[in-house]
Amino acid sequence: LDEIGFSKNVWCVKAPEGFAWGGSGVMCTTRDLARFASLVMHGGAYNGKQLLPGDYVSESTKKQVDNSIEMNGAQPYASHFYAAGYGYQIWKTDYTERSFAFLGMGDQIAICIPEVDLLFACTADNQGKTDSRVTIFELFDTNILKKQSDGPLPEDERSLHEMDAELSGMKLCVQNGERYSPIAGKINGITFTDPSNSNITGVQLTFEGDSGRF
C-alpha cells in the first residue's frame, strides 16, 4: 500500500475478538480505493514494479463461480454486476469481457474497464437502501462509460466556470441538533445491555458540557 501512495493513517476495523475483519472494515479515502483498484486493473503492477502476482490478479478478476443467485429479486439492471460472475473477492461486470468491480458494503465501489483504461470509484453510506447500487451503476453507464472517448473533450469554458462555481460553494453538511436536548438528560450515564450479545456487555452515553463519551 505504501508503494502505491496509500494514506499513511489507513487502518482496519477489528472484530471484538481482536482480529481484523477479513472482508470489510478498511478505513481509507476514496482516492485510496481508486489507487488499489488501479493496481489490480493493471495486473498488479505499479510504475513498472510488480507488487501483486500477475497470475493471481488475472484469475481473481475472472468468473470463478456463478453468482446469478445474488439477484434475489433485485432490479433487472442489477444483472450487470450481480449475475456476470464472481472472482476472488472481486465481482465481474458485463460491460466488457475484462471489466470487473469492487463492491463494498454501503456502496464503497470501484468499477474497472481495462479495455479503455477507465476507473470509477465512489464511497457512500447507503446501507439499507436497496436501489442505491443500481442507481450508481446506471449513472456510471449512461453519463461516463457511454460518453468516454479516446481523445480529450473539446474545451468548454462555460461548463468549466459553472463547475468551479459549484465546487467552490460546496460545504460539508453537519447534522443540526438541540444543544440541551431533553433526551440527553434521560439517557445520560444510563447503561443499556443486551443479554443475547456475548461480545458487548453494555452501551452507555455520558454528556459533559459540549462533549460526550460513548
C-alpha positions in Angstrom: 0.0 0.0 0.0 2.9 2.4 0.7 4.2 1.7 -2.8 1.0 3.0 -4.5 0.7 6.1 -2.3 -2.0 4.9 0.2 -2.9 7.3 3.0 -0.5 6.9 6.0 -3.2 6.8 8.6 -5.2 4.0 7.0 -6.4 1.4 9.5 -8.6 -1.7 9.7 -11.6 -2.2 11.9 -11.2 -5.1 14.3 -13.7 -7.6 15.5 -14.4 -7.8 19.3 -12.0 -10.8 19.4 -9.2 -8.5 18.2 -8.8 -9.8 14.7 -9.1 -7.6 11.6 -12.3 -8.3 9.5 -11.2 -10.3 6.6 -13.6 -8.9 4.0 -14.5 -5.4 5.3 -13.6 -2.5 7.5 -10.6 -0.9 5.7 -10.7 2.8 6.8 -9.3 4.7 3.8 -10.2 7.5 1.4 -11.9 7.3 -2.0 -8.6 8.0 -3.6 -7.0 5.1 -1.8 -9.7 2.8 -3.1 -9.1 4.1 -6.6 -5.3 3.5 -6.2 -5.8 -0.1 -5.2 -8.4 -0.7 -7.9 -5.9 0.8 -10.5 -3.2 -1.6 -9.2 -5.5 -4.6 -9.8 -6.7 -3.2 -13.2 -3.1 -3.0 -14.4 -2.3 -6.6 -13.5 -0.8 -5.9 -10.0 1.9 -3.6 -11.4 2.7 0.0 -10.4 5.3 2.2 -12.1 6.9 -0.8 -13.7 7.1 -2.8 -10.4 5.1 -6.0 -9.9 3.5 -5.6 -6.5 0.9 -8.4 -6.7 1.4 -11.8 -8.6 0.1 -11.2 -12.1 -1.3 -14.7 -12.5 -3.3 -14.3 -9.3 -4.7 -10.9 -10.3 -5.7 -12.3 -13.7 -7.6 -15.2 -12.0 -9.1 -13.1 -9.3 -10.8 -10.8 -11.9 -12.2 -13.7 -13.9 -15.6 -15.5 -13.4 -14.8 -18.3 -11.0 -18.3 -19.0 -9.8 -21.8 -18.4 -11.0 -23.4 -15.7 -8.8 -26.8 -15.2 -10.5 -28.5 -16.2 -7.2 -27.3 -12.8 -5.9 -30.1 -11.2 -8.0 -32.6 -12.3 -5.4 -35.4 -10.1 -6.7 -33.2 -7.1 -7.5 -34.0 -4.8 -10.3 -33.2 -6.2 -13.8 -30.4 -3.6 -14.3 -28.6 -5.2 -11.3 -27.7 -8.2 -13.6 -24.8 -6.0 -14.9 -23.0 -6.6 -11.7 -24.9 -9.3 -9.8 -25.0 -12.1 -12.5 -21.8 -11.7 -14.5 -19.8 -13.9 -12.2 -17.6 -13.7 -9.1 -13.8 -14.0 -8.9 -11.7 -13.9 -5.7 -13.4 -11.1 -3.7 -14.0 -9.2 -6.9 -17.2 -9.1 -8.9 -17.4 -9.4 -12.7 -19.5 -6.9 -14.7 -20.8 -7.4 -18.2 -19.7 -4.0 -19.7 -16.8 -5.6 -21.5 -15.1 -9.0 -21.4 -12.5 -8.0 -18.8 -14.5 -5.5 -16.8 -14.9 -6.0 -13.0 -15.8 -4.1 -9.8 -15.1 -3.9 -6.1 -18.5 -3.8 -4.4 -18.2 -2.9 -0.7 -20.9 -2.6 2.0 -22.8 0.6 1.8 -21.6 1.2 -1.8 -17.9 1.6 -1.5 -17.4 0.9 -5.2 -14.6 0.8 -7.8 -15.6 -0.1 -11.4 -12.8 -1.0 -13.7 -12.9 -1.2 -17.5 -9.3 -2.3 -18.5 -10.0 -2.2 -22.3 -10.3 1.6 -22.2 -8.2 2.2 -19.0 -11.3 3.6 -17.2 -11.8 3.5 -13.5 -14.6 5.0 -11.4 -14.6 5.0 -7.6 -17.0 6.2 -5.0 -17.6 5.9 -1.3 -21.0 6.2 0.4 -23.2 5.2 3.3 -26.1 3.6 1.6 -26.7 0.6 3.9 -30.3 -0.4 3.9 -31.0 1.4 0.6 -31.8 -1.4 -1.8 -31.8 0.6 -5.0 -28.7 2.8 -4.5 -26.2 0.5 -6.2 -28.4 0.2 -9.2 -28.6 4.0 -9.4 -24.9 4.3 -9.2 -24.2 1.8 -11.9 -26.9 3.3 -14.2 -25.5 6.8 -13.8 -21.9 5.5 -14.5 -23.1 3.6 -17.6 -25.1 6.5 -19.1 -23.1 9.5 -18.1 -19.5 8.2 -18.1 -19.0 4.9 -19.9 -21.2 5.6 -22.9 -19.7 9.1 -23.3 -16.0 8.2 -22.9 -13.7 8.6 -26.0 -10.1 8.0 -26.9 -9.4 11.7 -27.3 -9.8 14.7 -25.0 -13.0 16.5 -24.7 -13.3 19.9 -26.6 -12.7 22.9 -24.5 -15.8 24.3 -22.8 -15.1 27.4 -20.8 -18.7 27.9 -19.8 -19.1 24.5 -18.3 -15.7 24.8 -16.6 -16.8 28.0 -15.0 -20.1 26.5 -13.8 -18.3 23.5 -12.3 -15.8 25.7 -10.5 -18.6 27.8 -9.1 -20.5 24.8 -7.9 -17.4 23.2 -6.3 -16.4 26.4 -4.5 -19.8 26.6 -2.8 -19.9 23.1 -1.6 -19.8 22.5 2.2 -19.7 19.5 4.4 -23.2 19.2 5.9 -23.3 18.8 9.7 -26.3 17.4 11.5 -28.1 20.1 13.5 -29.3 19.3 17.0 -30.6 20.9 20.1 -27.7 21.8 22.4 -29.7 20.9 25.5 -31.9 18.1 24.3 -34.4 16.7 26.9 -33.5 13.2 25.6 -29.9 13.7 26.7 -30.9 14.1 30.3 -32.9 10.9 30.2 -30.1 8.7 28.8 -27.1 10.4 30.3 -25.0 7.8 32.2 -27.5 5.0 31.7 -26.1 1.7 30.7 -28.1 -0.3 28.1 -27.5 -4.0 28.0 -28.4 -6.9 25.7 -28.2 -10.3 27.3 -28.2 -12.1 23.9 -24.9 -10.4 22.9 -21.9 -12.2 24.3 -19.3 -9.7 23.0 -20.8 -6.4 24.1 -21.7 -6.1 27.8 -23.3 -2.7 27.6 -23.6 0.6 25.9 -23.5 4.0 27.7 -23.6 7.7 26.6 -22.2 10.3 29.0 -22.6 14.0 28.3 -20.2 16.6 29.8 -21.0 20.1 28.7 -20.3 20.3 25.0 -18.6 17.0 24.8 -19.7 13.4 25.2 -18.3 9.9 25.7 -19.6 6.7 24.1 
